[in-house]
């Protein structure tokens, strides 16, 4: 149960961070500070890395809680 709760809350924090970074990229794109290719590449990479970290975190938390308990 603690692993599930910590994983969910960590995933929420990660998704909020990814959403904020995409908003920053959107503002930069609207101001013509970055190109369309750079905007799409960075957006997809932020989403991909966020999803990857969110899927790996429960295994890391499981190992951590096993070491503590």
MMTF fields as JSON, N, C-alpha, C and O atoms, coordinates in Angstrom:
{
  "mmtfVersion": "1.0.0",
  "mmtfProducer": "UNKNOWN",
  "numBonds": 275,
  "numAtoms": 276,
  "numGroups": 69,
  "numChains": 1,
  "numModels": 1,
  "chainsPerModel": [1],
  "groupsPerChain": [69],
  "chainIdList": ["A"],
  "bondAtomList": [4, 2, 8, 6, 12, 10, 16, 14, 20, 18, 24, 22, 28, 26, 32, 30, 36, 34, 40, 38, 44, 42, 48, 46, 52, 50, 56, 54, 60, 58, 64, 62, 68, 66, 72, 70, 76, 74, 80, 78, 84, 82, 88, 86, 92, 90, 96, 94, 100, 98, 104, 102, 108, 106, 112, 110, 116, 114, 120, 118, 124, 122, 128, 126, 132, 130, 136, 134, 140, 138, 144, 142, 148, 146, 152, 150, 156, 154, 160, 158, 164, 162, 168, 166, 172, 170, 176, 174, 180, 178, 184, 182, 188, 186, 192, 190, 196, 194, 200, 198, 204, 202, 208, 206, 212, 210, 216, 214, 220, 218, 224, 222, 228, 226, 232, 230, 236, 234, 240, 238, 244, 242, 248, 246, 252, 250, 256, 254, 260, 258, 264, 262, 268, 266, 272, 270],
  "bondOrderList": [1, 1, 1, 1, 1, 1, 1, 1, 1, 1, 1, 1, 1, 1, 1, 1, 1, 1, 1, 1, 1, 1, 1, 1, 1, 1, 1, 1, 1, 1, 1, 1, 1, 1, 1, 1, 1, 1, 1, 1, 1, 1, 1, 1, 1, 1, 1, 1, 1, 1, 1, 1, 1, 1, 1, 1, 1, 1, 1, 1, 1, 1, 1, 1, 1, 1, 1, 1],
  "groupList": [{"groupName": "UNK", "atomNameList": ["N", "CA", "C", "O"], "elementList": ["N", "C", "C", "O"], "formalChargeList": [0, 0, 0, 0], "bondAtomList": [1, 0, 2, 1, 3, 2], "bondOrderList": [1, 1, 2], "singleLetterCode": "X", "chemCompType": "L-PEPTIDE LINKING"}],
  "groupTypeList": [0, 0, 0, 0, 0, 0, 0, 0, 0, 0, 0, 0, 0, 0, 0, 0, 0, 0, 0, 0, 0, 0, 0, 0, 0, 0, 0, 0, 0, 0, 0, 0, 0, 0, 0, 0, 0, 0, 0, 0, 0, 0, 0, 0, 0, 0, 0, 0, 0, 0, 0, 0, 0, 0, 0, 0, 0, 0, 0, 0, 0, 0, 0, 0, 0, 0, 0, 0, 0],
  "groupIdList": [1, 2, 3, 4, 5, 6, 7, 8, 9, 10, 11, 12, 13, 14, 15, 16, 17, 18, 19, 20, 21, 22, 23, 24, 25, 26, 27, 28, 29, 30, 31, 32, 33, 34, 35, 36, 37, 38, 39, 40, 41, 42, 43, 44, 45, 46, 47, 48, 49, 50, 51, 52, 53, 54, 55, 56, 57, 58, 59, 60, 61, 62, 63, 64, 65, 66, 67, 68, 69],
  "secStructList": [7, 2, 2, 2, 2, 2, 2, 2, 2, 2, 2, 2, 2, 2, 2, 2, 2, 2, 2, 2, 2, 2, 2, 2, 2, 2, 2, 2, 2, 2, 6, 6, 1, 1, 7, 2, 2, 2, 2, 2, 2, 2, 2, 2, 2, 2, 2, 2, 2, 2, 2, 2, 2, 2, 2, 2, 2, 2, 2, 2, 2, 2, 2, 2, 2, 2, 2, 2, 7],
  "xCoordList": [0.802, 0.0, 0.852, 0.552, 1.916, 2.72, 3.406, 3.6, 3.772, 4.426, 3.458, 3.85, 2.211, 1.212, 0.985, 0.945, 0.838, 0.592, 1.77, 1.577, 2.968, 4.122, 4.3, 4.697, 4.01, 4.117, 3.094, 3.405, 1.88, 0.828, 1.166, 1.061, 1.571, 1.897, 3.13, 3.185, 4.105, 5.272, 4.897, 5.4, 4.02, 3.565, 2.809, 2.953, 2.008, 1.289, 2.268, 2.093, 3.293, 4.305, 5.039, 5.31, 5.36, 6.049, 5.166, 5.643, 3.89, 3.007, 2.751, 2.614, 2.683, 2.549, 3.796, 3.694, 4.965, 6.211, 6.271, 6.652, 5.895, 5.9, 4.908, 5.215, 3.722, 2.727, 3.249, 3.042, 3.922, 4.468, 5.564, 5.641, 6.41, 7.468, 6.885, 7.408, 5.812, 5.18, 4.532, 4.518, 3.995, 3.454, 4.554, 4.349, 5.715, 6.852, 7.278, 7.535, 7.35, 7.696, 6.656, 6.996, 5.393, 4.332, 4.478, 4.299, 4.797, 5.003, 6.196, 6.134, 7.278, 8.465, 8.158, 8.667, 7.334, 6.971, 6.11, 6.285, 5.189, 4.331, 5.122, 4.755, 6.204, 7.047, 8.104, 8.946, 8.052, 8.986, 10.432, 11.37, 10.604, 11.943, 12.488, 13.702, 11.597, 12.017, 11.235, 10.14, 11.809, 11.166, 10.118, 10.024, 9.347, 8.314, 8.941, 8.435, 10.028, 10.707, 11.248, 11.103, 11.862, 12.403, 11.27, 11.393, 10.169, 9.018, 8.446, 8.189, 8.248, 7.67, 8.645, 8.235, 9.922, 10.915, 11.006, 10.989, 11.1, 11.207, 9.931, 9.989, 8.774, 7.509, 7.405, 7.058, 7.705, 7.624, 8.677, 8.426, 9.844, 10.873, 10.508, 10.759, 9.92, 9.466, 8.383, 8.401, 7.44, 6.365, 6.926, 6.539, 7.831, 8.41, 9.223, 9.105, 10.043, 10.864, 9.978, 10.24, 8.944, 8.016, 7.302, 7.144, 6.869, 6.209, 7.186, 6.829, 8.402, 9.409, 9.723, 9.789, 9.912, 10.209, 9.017, 9.191, 7.809, 6.622, 6.423, 5.871, 6.859, 6.713, 7.828, 7.631, 8.993, 10.111, 10.027, 10.519, 9.421, 9.389, 8.834, 9.423, 7.741, 7.239, 8.248, 8.288, 9.057, 10.068, 11.142, 11.605, 11.535, 12.522, 11.983, 12.691, 10.721, 10.111, 9.965, 10.137, 9.654, 9.54, 10.88, 10.928, 11.951, 13.283, 13.619, 14.178, 13.275, 13.563, 12.809, 13.38, 11.534, 10.744, 11.183, 11.067, 11.68, 12.202, 13.475, 13.699, 14.305, 15.524, 15.209, 15.89, 14.197, 13.847, 13.182, 13.497, 12.271, 11.483, 12.138, 11.607],
  "yCoordList": [-1.204, 0.0, 1.279, 2.202, 1.361, 2.586, 2.797, 3.932, 1.693, 1.813, 2.416, 3.258, 1.997, 2.512, 4.004, 4.792, 4.386, 5.796, 6.683, 7.737, 6.263, 7.08, 7.144, 8.179, 6.055, 6.051, 6.975, 7.696, 6.954, 7.817, 9.284, 10.092, 9.632, 11.03, 11.49, 12.636, 10.622, 10.97, 11.138, 12.038, 10.279, 10.403, 11.707, 12.349, 12.1, 13.372, 14.532, 15.439, 14.51, 15.574, 15.594, 16.665, 14.423, 14.345, 14.891, 15.646, 14.522, 14.996, 16.494, 17.161, 17.032, 18.482, 19.178, 20.213, 18.613, 19.183, 19.135, 20.116, 17.998, 17.87, 18.845, 19.479, 18.973, 19.901, 21.336, 22.106, 21.695, 23.048, 23.298, 24.382, 22.297, 22.459, 22.615, 23.383, 21.896, 22.032, 23.405, 23.977, 23.938, 25.298, 26.314, 27.261, 26.123, 27.016, 26.925, 27.942, 25.7, 25.532, 26.171, 26.737, 26.079, 26.687, 28.205, 28.822, 28.794, 30.242, 30.63, 31.609, 29.865, 30.15, 29.983, 30.742, 29.002, 28.79, 29.939, 30.385, 30.413, 31.526, 32.816, 33.66, 32.969, 34.154, 33.986, 34.862, 32.87, 32.548, 32.432, 32.753, 31.97, 31.769, 30.379, 30.175, 29.421, 28.076, 27.677, 28.182, 26.765, 26.337, 25.26, 24.737, 24.952, 23.918, 22.561, 21.791, 22.264, 20.984, 20.851, 19.804, 21.902, 21.871, 21.758, 21.028, 22.474, 22.407, 20.996, 20.476, 20.382, 19.038, 18.005, 17.108, 18.129, 17.185, 17.272, 16.249, 18.486, 18.645, 18.222, 17.64, 18.515, 18.105, 16.589, 16.05, 15.902, 14.443, 13.826, 12.804, 14.442, 13.888, 14.105, 13.223, 15.256, 15.468, 14.471, 13.913, 14.246, 13.288, 11.88, 11.138, 11.509, 10.167, 9.913, 8.855, 10.879, 10.712, 10.689, 9.927, 11.506, 11.501, 10.174, 9.664, 9.611, 8.302, 7.207, 6.316, 7.275, 6.279, 6.32, 5.277, 7.495, 7.625, 7.18, 6.535, 7.52, 7.118, 5.612, 5.075, 4.918, 3.465, 2.77, 1.665, 3.405, 2.8, 3.057, 2.247, 4.158, 4.535, 3.471, 3.27, 2.778, 1.785, 0.701, 0.242, 0.285, -0.736, -0.192, -0.899, 1.048, 1.663, 1.862, 1.637, 2.287, 2.446, 1.097, 1.014, 0.061, -1.281, -1.71, -2.21, -1.51, -1.861, -1.01, -1.511, 0.263, 1.159, 0.737, 0.704, 0.417, 0.016, -1.357, -1.62, -2.217, -3.494, -3.298, -4.017, -2.344, -2.075, -1.431, -1.707, -0.588, 0.094, -0.862, -0.855, -1.676, -2.545, -3.871, -4.712],
  "zCoordList": [0.0, 0.0, 0.0, -0.758, 0.837, 0.795, -0.553, -0.988, -1.212, -2.517, -3.527, -4.335, -3.487, -4.431, -4.191, -5.137, -2.927, -2.62, -3.022, -3.628, -2.691, -3.06, -4.569, -5.105, -5.254, -6.713, -7.351, -8.3, -6.834, -7.388, -7.166, -8.088, -5.951, -5.684, -6.46, -6.907, -6.624, -7.429, -8.899, -9.572, -9.393, -10.783, -10.991, -12.031, -10.013, -10.119, -10.199, -11.013, -9.361, -9.389, -10.727, -11.27, -11.259, -12.548, -13.664, -14.51, -13.678, -14.741, -14.638, -15.664, -13.439, -13.289, -13.834, -14.492, -13.56, -14.061, -15.58, -16.219, -16.164, -17.628, -18.248, -19.257, -17.657, -18.175, -18.121, -19.058, -17.035, -16.914, -17.945, -18.522, -18.175, -19.175, -20.581, -21.389, -20.871, -22.187, -22.325, -23.415, -21.228, -21.283, -21.56, -22.319, -20.95, -21.197, -22.661, -23.304, -23.18, -24.599, -25.513, -26.552, -25.12, -25.925, -25.962, -27.012, -24.841, -24.801, -25.669, -26.413, -25.573, -26.385, -27.875, -28.7, -28.221, -29.623, -30.143, -31.277, -29.321, -29.746, -29.932, -30.75, -29.177, -29.313, -30.4, -30.601, -31.088, -32.177, -31.685, -32.415, -30.441, -29.898, -30.209, -30.21, -30.473, -30.871, -32.106, -32.353, -32.878, -34.109, -33.823, -32.713, -34.843, -34.717, -34.453, -33.637, -35.129, -34.942, -33.52, -32.89, -33.027, -31.661, -30.641, -29.657, -30.87, -29.973, -29.913, -28.827, -31.059, -31.072, -30.497, -29.762, -30.828, -30.301, -28.776, -28.091, -28.25, -26.8, -26.079, -24.996, -26.683, -26.069, -25.976, -24.925, -27.074, -27.069, -26.148, -25.51, -26.081, -25.194, -23.728, -22.907, -23.372, -21.996, -21.619, -20.522, -22.526, -22.256, -22.125, -21.222, -23.015, -22.977, -21.716, -21.097, -21.34, -20.14, -18.893, -17.963, -18.87, -17.737, -17.595, -16.486, -18.717, -18.673, -18.249, -17.48, -18.745, -18.384, -16.888, -16.237, -16.358, -14.933, -14.096, -13.062, -14.535, -13.775, -13.761, -12.8, -14.804, -14.806, -14.026, -13.521, -13.924, -13.207, -11.695, -10.909, -11.283, -9.876, -8.931, -7.869, -9.248, -8.287, -7.943, -6.801, -8.897, -8.621, -7.688, -6.793, -7.892, -7.014, -5.605, -4.624, -5.508, -4.194, -3.483, -2.267, -4.23, -3.636, -3.026, -1.903, -3.771, -3.248, -2.012, -1.037, -2.069, -0.955, 0.304, 1.395, 0.15, 1.306, 1.84, 3.037, 0.968, 1.442, 2.256, 3.23, 1.876, 2.617, 3.972, 4.959, 4.023, 5.265, 6.254, 7.444, 5.756, 6.654, 6.867, 7.592]
}
